[in-house]
Amino acid sequence: MSGVVITGWSAVSPAGVGRAALAERLAAVTPGVPAGVPAPGGPVDVTALTDEPLPTPTGHALVDFDVRSHLGRKGTSFYDRATALSVVACGDALRDAGVEVDDTNRARLGLVLGTSLGSFRSTSDYTRETLVQEKPYLVNPVLFPNTVMNCAAGQSAIRHGLRGVNATVATGPLAFLDALRYGSNAIARGYVDAMLVGAVEEFSPHRAWTTWLTGRPGQPVPTGEAAVVFVLTRAEQPAWAGVRREAEVLALATAYGPGGGPAADRALTGCVSRAVRRAGVDPAEVDCVLTGETGEDDTDEFDPACAALGQVPTRIRASGLFGRCDAATGGLALATFLATAPAGDTPRLALITSRSPDGGTAAAIVRGWPGAGASDR
């Protein structure tokens, strides 16, 4: 077992800011909505976010998000959207866990974020400026930090005074589970006592077109955005890292099936089997599988997972609820699992899977404790 627990979390998602907003959105997504009636939580008009052409006028974005309403004007004017989402999510996760960062613990509290490219828009726009400006190609140096992939993690640590391990994991759809593994290892090896672990993707025309052009033919999935952050600490956590255990990360495993296809199927099946074995749980007790699959008929993750489990649990597709969020999909999956915790005293087991087009696979077994869900703090 990994021996790390989750003491708090937050999500800045199309549902709003914070776990309560996410839980409220999920509660509204009920089956049996009559045909022709827009489903709660569906894509919204995103044309107000940009003057540039979009492949489709709708997406899963938090259109009215304004970083200044959460952090004020000071120090936020040069944040790009991915950084702003991350900084707000990190602060809200710390509040949710009840963590007060001060000189006694800031060096023992780290941060790792998963992403695909950092801010695709910042990198692309800055690069373009170097080509279209008149010689000597002057560009705004203040915006250069936004082009660095570690910008969101670095700015979040600066804003909240975190001086522990700081890292960015850029592995696309696998990024959240890879970040979760990175954070768990950092705690287990004693580099820190607690970690903020999460992932972020912003909505931008650049990502919208990428989603549109690389999706399954004839089955477009709206582009989504989110920043999801969890507070992780060891099972025998220091009191300052939060006293409420919401979930336990039992095991993580990764594998690679070169070229995708059947090789990746086998890799994911082996990945899930190893995660179950390391977790020391009965695979028949896994309640649900949360996947990154983009379509209802897309079972690239669910079928290999069921083969490894020897049963067919409930499937939850995060992209069906929040659009294609790439690196943040795994984080939204875990948040969905925790936000929908039923009342009762029985812990639940969830399997979270991710798979990349080149054959990378990852799986995590998480036990959700009673009392998770919308925060009462």
Stockholm file with secondary structure:
# STOCKHOLM 1.0

chainA/1-377         MSGVVITGWSAVSPAGVGRAALAERLAAVTPGVPAGVPAPGGPVDVTALTDEPLPTPTGHALVDFDVRSHLGRKGTSFYDRATALSVVACGDALRDAGVEVDDTNRARLGLVLGTSLGSFRSTSDYTRETLVQEKPYLVNPVLFPNTVMNCAAGQSAIRHGLRGVNATVATGPLAFLDALRYGSNAIARGYVDAMLVGAVEEFSPHRAWTTWLTGRPGQPVPTGEAAVVFVLTRAEQPAWAGVRREAEVLALATAYGPGGGPAADRALTGCVSRAVRRAGVDPAEVDCVLTGETGEDDTDEFDPACAALGQVPTRIRASGLFGRCDAATGGLALATFLATAPAGDTPRLALITSRSPDGGTAAAIVRGWPGAGASDR
#=GR chainA/1-377 SS CCCEEEEEEEEEETTEESHHHHHHHHHHCCSCCCTTSCCTTCCEECGGGCSSCCSSSEEBCCTTCCHHHHHCSTTTTTCCHHHHHHHHHHHHHHHHHTCCCCTTTGGGEEEEEEESSSCHHHHHHHHHHHHHSCTTTCCCGGGGGGGSTTHHHHHHHHHHTCCSCEEEEECGGGHHHHHHHHHHHHHHTTSCSEEEEEEEECCCHHHHHHHHHHSCTTCCCCBBCEEEEEEEEETTCCGGGCSCCCEEEEEEEEEECTTSHHHHHHHHHHHHHHHHHHHTCCGGGEEEEEECCCSTTCCTTHHHHHHHHTSCCEEEEHHHHHCBCGGGHHHHHHHHHHHTCCSSSCCEEEEEEEECTTSEEEEEEEEECTTCSSCCC
#=GC SS_cons         CCCEEEEEEEEEETTEESHHHHHHHHHHCCSCCCTTSCCTTCCEECGGGCSSCCSSSEEBCCTTCCHHHHHCSTTTTTCCHHHHHHHHHHHHHHHHHTCCCCTTTGGGEEEEEEESSSCHHHHHHHHHHHHHSCTTTCCCGGGGGGGSTTHHHHHHHHHHTCCSCEEEEECGGGHHHHHHHHHHHHHHTTSCSEEEEEEEECCCHHHHHHHHHHSCTTCCCCBBCEEEEEEEEETTCCGGGCSCCCEEEEEEEEEECTTSHHHHHHHHHHHHHHHHHHHTCCGGGEEEEEECCCSTTCCTTHHHHHHHHTSCCEEEEHHHHHCBCGGGHHHHHHHHHHHTCCSSSCCEEEEEEEECTTSEEEEEEEEECTTCSSCCC
//
